[in-house]
Amino acid sequence: MNVSLYIVPTPIGNLSDITLRAIEILNSVDSILCEDTRTSSVLLKKYDISKPLKSFHQNNEHKVYNGIIRKLKEGERMALISDAGTPGISDPGFLLVRACIEAGISIQTLPGPTAFIPALINSGFPTDQFIFLGFLPHKKGRQKALKQLANEQRTVVFYESPHRLIKLLGQIKEYVGAERKVSVSRELTKIHEETYTGTTDEVFEYFNKKEVKGEFVVVIDAKKEKE
């Protein structure tokens, strides 16, 4: 199959987590679409990858993807990467992939890093059935979403920013329950990586006593039948 667009996951922290195939693909394409050219340049420089970089992020993807489709139809081969992880998973990529499918342009997604899978496994909660919610709504719909989680019988995984973590844990206590088990992972694959698991009360107290920094993945245990 002649692939025009490759979706290439990149490390979520430790630059050594890139795959050999990802390096091979990035070296073979004509250009690379990336969220922040400065961030991507650090990774590409480490692996001696020198290709033209094109900006593709959440603030411009609606404006530029038609032009990208045109270039792909003309025969240009591209790779899409994000600052960290797999494009399309809480990062730009969905619109472009859908447009490629509609235009009959061949795409291929490489397997690779994404933060929520290691966090899910680190939690020790059931992994046979789980849901991934990306980021919860910041304002409108947030309370409703949290209330719905109180009765969720699957493990729940989502991302949260550091400046909202304490507020989130307080909301989980209020709407889901202070005794529900929660696991919070931060800075996965980096030198300050940690995972703390306990009741919502315990996790709230733990992070409330320290400076909250890093990228966070929150995992909520499923509701048990006896609850």
Long-range contacts (C-beta under 8 A, 24 or more apart in sequence): 1-106, 1-108, 2-106, 3-77, 3-106, 3-107, 3-108, 4-72, 4-76, 4-77, 4-78, 4-100, 4-105, 4-106, 4-107, 5-72, 5-77, 5-78, 5-79, 5-80, 5-96, 5-97, 5-100, 5-105, 5-106, 5-107, 5-108, 6-77, 6-78, 6-79, 6-80, 6-107, 6-108, 6-109, 6-110, 7-79, 7-80, 7-86, 7-87, 7-88, 7-93, 7-97, 7-107, 7-108, 7-109, 7-110, 8-79, 8-80, 8-81, 8-87, 8-110, 8-112, 9-81, 9-85, 9-86, 9-87, 9-110, 9-111, 9-112, 9-113, 9-114, 10-40, 10-43, 10-81, 10-82, 10-83, 10-84, 10-85, 10-112, 10-113, 11-43, 11-84, 11-113, 11-189, 12-84, 12-85, 12-113, 12-114, 12-115, 12-188, 12-189, 12-215, 13-84, 13-187, 13-188, 13-189, 13-190, 13-193, 14-189, 14-190, 15-42, 15-43, 15-46, 17-112, 17-113, 17-189, 18-43, 18-47, 18-112, 19-110, 19-111, 19-112, 21-110, 22-110, 22-112, 23-47, 23-49, 25-79, 25-110, 26-51, 26-79, 26-81, 27-51, 28-77, 29-77, 29-78, 29-79, 30-76, 30-77, 30-78, 31-76, 31-78, 31-79, 32-78, 32-79, 32-80, 32-81, 33-68, 33-78, 33-79, 33-80, 33-81, 33-96, 34-80, 34-81, 34-82, 34-83, 35-81, 35-82, 35-83, 35-91, 35-92, 36-83, 39-83, 40-81, 40-83, 54-78, 56-80, 56-92, 56-96, 57-92, 58-91, 58-92, 61-92, 61-95, 61-96, 62-95, 65-95, 65-96, 65-99, 66-99, 68-96, 69-96, 69-99, 69-100, 69-103, 69-105, 72-100, 72-103, 72-105, 73-103, 73-105, 84-113, 84-115, 85-113, 85-114, 85-115, 86-112, 86-113, 86-114, 89-114, 89-116, 89-134, 90-134, 90-135, 90-159, 113-189, 115-159, 115-185, 115-188, 115-215, 115-217, 116-157, 116-158, 116-159, 116-217, 118-185, 118-188, 118-189, 119-157, 119-183, 119-185, 119-188, 119-195, 119-217, 119-219, 120-155, 120-157, 120-217, 120-219, 122-183, 122-185, 122-195, 122-197, 123-155, 123-183, 123-185, 123-195, 123-197, 123-219, 123-221, 124-183, 124-197, 125-155, 125-181, 125-183, 125-219, 125-220, 125-221, 125-222, 126-154, 126-155, 126-221, 126-222, 127-155, 129-153, 129-154, 129-155, 129-222, 130-154, 130-155, 130-156, 130-157, 131-155, 131-156, 131-157, 132-157, 132-158, 133-157, 133-158, 134-158, 134-159, 135-159, 135-160, 135-161, 136-160, 136-168, 138-164, 142-171, 143-171, 143-175, 146-171, 146-172, 146-174, 146-175, 146-176, 147-175, 149-175, 149-176, 149-220, 150-175, 150-176, 150-177, 150-223, 151-223, 152-220, 152-222, 152-223, 153-222, 153-223, 154-222, 155-219, 155-220, 155-221, 155-222, 156-219, 156-220, 156-222, 157-217, 157-218, 157-219, 157-220, 158-217, 158-218, 159-215, 159-216, 159-217, 159-218, 160-216, 160-217, 160-218, 161-216, 162-212, 162-213, 162-214, 162-215, 162-216, 163-212, 165-207, 165-212, 165-216, 165-218, 166-204, 166-207, 166-208, 166-212, 168-218, 169-200, 169-203, 169-204, 169-207, 169-208, 170-204, 172-200, 172-220, 173-200, 173-201, 173-204, 176-200, 176-220, 177-227, 180-220, 180-221, 180-223, 181-220, 181-221, 182-218, 182-219, 182-220, 182-221, 183-218, 183-219, 183-221, 184-216, 184-217, 184-218, 184-219, 185-216, 185-217, 185-219, 186-213, 186-214, 186-215, 186-216, 186-217, 187-213, 187-214, 187-215, 188-215, 188-217, 190-214
